[in-house]
Amino acid sequence: MHAGLDEASVAADPFKQFERWFHAATAAGVHLPNAMSLATADAAGRPSVRAVLLKGYDTAGFVFFTNYSSRKGRELAANPHACLLFSWEELERQVRIEGRVEKVSDADSDEYFASRPLGSRLGAWASPQSEVVPDRATIEARLAEAKHRYGDAVPRPPQWGGFRVVPEAIEFWQGREDRLHDRIRYRRGGESGGASAWTIDRLAP
Ligand SMILES: Cc1cc2nc3c(=O)[nH]c(=O)nc-3n(C[C@H](O)[C@H](O)[C@H](O)COP(=O)(O)O)c2cc1C
């Protein structure tokens, strides 16, 4: 059985609460604790979802990296709102994050790109993510071409970079007995009025 989640004991700041839970998921040996589902919607409001990896978070938001020309990239350009979901089943926990999306700075994308293994950097050039390709050989040929062109000094492709989800709401869900789960939701803007204040509510399970 897992400990509950209580309005009185959660952090006043949802980023702090996220940090506690993220560290707990890591310590519990959850497989890929930084894997999250990313939901986007196109300009007509039609949704799509896929997994991405969280590569950084702070009070500015939650960052992942991808191809800006991919389906998700195109949807976010047309409709810059997203929802993230972490599902840490071993701990009976999930976290839902909703907010606006912005691109991270070119400098931040450059820095993260440079930290990736060589194969991943070359792969970013080889893959026109989300496009139809005739066959696998086409991608392998593009990889060989990128290797030939760049060797091991691979620049960041202009269409590759980070997005930051700037949360407007974050909900923490803790499974409890008899399906009386705890749900604590933070919404930006609090009674104390400060820009960084959050309103905390309990939601029915
Ligand atoms: C565990 C996991 C982690 C992933 N992480 C990323 C990621 O960080 N960035 C990314 O672009 N795709 C990642 N992918 C692949 C995406 O789920 C997806 O297939 C790809 O980004 C294309 O999505 P789109 O066509 O909706 O844009 C990951 C897949 C899995 C299963």
The ligand as an SDF file (V2000), in Angstrom:
LIG
                    3D

 31 33  0  0  0  0  0  0  0  0999 V2000
   10.0190    5.5030  -24.6030 C   0  0  0  0  0  0  0  0  0  0  0  0
   10.0220    6.3560  -25.8490 C   0  0  0  0  0  0  0  0  0  0  0  0
   10.6880    7.5770  -25.8390 C   0  0  0  0  0  0  0  0  0  0  0  0
   10.6880    8.4010  -26.9630 C   0  0  0  0  0  0  0  0  0  0  0  0
   11.2990    9.6150  -26.8950 N   0  0  0  0  0  0  0  0  0  0  0  0
   11.2410   10.4570  -27.9620 C   0  0  0  0  0  0  0  0  0  0  0  0
   11.7790   11.7750  -27.8570 C   0  0  0  0  0  0  0  0  0  0  0  0
   12.3040   12.2060  -26.7950 O   0  0  0  0  0  0  0  0  0  0  0  0
   11.6790   12.5720  -28.9490 N   0  0  0  0  0  0  0  0  0  0  0  0
   11.0910   12.1540  -30.1140 C   0  0  0  0  0  0  0  0  0  0  0  0
   11.0470   12.9310  -31.0710 O   0  0  0  0  0  0  0  0  0  0  0  0
   10.5460   10.9250  -30.2400 N   0  0  0  0  0  0  0  0  0  0  0  0
   10.6110   10.0630  -29.1810 C   0  0  0  0  0  0  0  0  0  0  0  0
   10.0390    8.8180  -29.2790 N   0  0  0  0  0  0  0  0  0  0  0  0
    9.3500    8.4530  -30.5360 C   0  0  0  0  0  0  0  0  0  0  0  0
    7.9400    9.0910  -30.5280 C   0  0  0  0  0  0  0  0  0  0  0  0
    7.0770    8.3450  -29.6720 O   0  0  0  0  0  0  0  0  0  0  0  0
    7.3020    9.1990  -31.9280 C   0  0  0  0  0  0  0  0  0  0  0  0
    7.2380    7.9510  -32.5640 O   0  0  0  0  0  0  0  0  0  0  0  0
    8.0500   10.1670  -32.8490 C   0  0  0  0  0  0  0  0  0  0  0  0
    8.5270   11.2950  -32.1400 O   0  0  0  0  0  0  0  0  0  0  0  0
    7.1640   10.6330  -33.9940 C   0  0  0  0  0  0  0  0  0  0  0  0
    5.9950   11.2150  -33.4680 O   0  0  0  0  0  0  0  0  0  0  0  0
    5.0050   12.1470  -34.3480 P   0  0  0  0  0  0  0  0  0  0  0  0
    4.9010   11.5410  -35.7110 O   0  0  0  0  0  0  0  0  0  0  0  0
    3.7090   12.1280  -33.6140 O   0  0  0  0  0  0  0  0  0  0  0  0
    5.6160   13.5210  -34.3960 O   0  0  0  0  0  0  0  0  0  0  0  0
   10.0330    7.9670  -28.1690 C   0  0  0  0  0  0  0  0  0  0  0  0
    9.3700    6.7270  -28.1770 C   0  0  0  0  0  0  0  0  0  0  0  0
    9.3750    5.9420  -27.0460 C   0  0  0  0  0  0  0  0  0  0  0  0
    8.6370    4.6170  -27.0860 C   0  0  0  0  0  0  0  0  0  0  0  0
  1  2  1  0
  2  3  1  0
  2 30  2  0
  3  4  2  0
  4  5  1  0
  4 28  1  0
  5  6  2  0
  6  7  1  0
  6 13  1  0
  7  8  2  0
  7  9  1  0
  9 10  1  0
 10 11  2  0
 10 12  1  0
 12 13  2  0
 13 14  1  0
 14 15  1  0
 14 28  1  0
 15 16  1  0
 16 17  1  0
 16 18  1  0
 18 19  1  0
 18 20  1  0
 20 21  1  0
 20 22  1  0
 22 23  1  0
 23 24  1  0
 24 25  2  0
 24 26  1  0
 24 27  1  0
 28 29  2  0
 29 30  1  0
 30 31  1  0
M  END
$$$$
